[in-house]
């Protein structure tokens, strides 16, 4: 069965229109944004497998030593990625940077607007940053509203 071709440029243009800025992928298929002058989010398209990955740096590394409750909170948050409820967290093995990331298959890109996926990713990334900074009790990720995030 042939995979449906994703029009990544159209999806990105639609997101840019919502945000009020012109967006484009570079020669490597990456588009970098700055959200609320606070943090970067990169979108990387993969023409080969029809996916789009969003990723954002959270912090330079985990505290050393990492608090056991922090590790448990991060592991629990990561379970959301399995159900599509949130992004996932990973650690760059080369530099140690903690990264929030989420990959969207063509089927999800066809059924949900990129603006909605972007908003959800940003909310999840903010929640992860709060967990890492020790503010777990103050975190609430709202999955049902449409708060437009302006860079």
ABEGO torsion letter per residue (X at the ends): XBBBBBBAAAAAAAAAAAAGBBBBBBAAGBBBBBBGGABBBBBBBBAAAGBBBBBBBABABBBOBBBAAAAAAAAAAAAAAAAGABBBBBBBAAAGBBBBBBBBBAAAAAABBAAAAAAAAAAAAAAAAAAAAGAAAABBBBAABBBBBBX
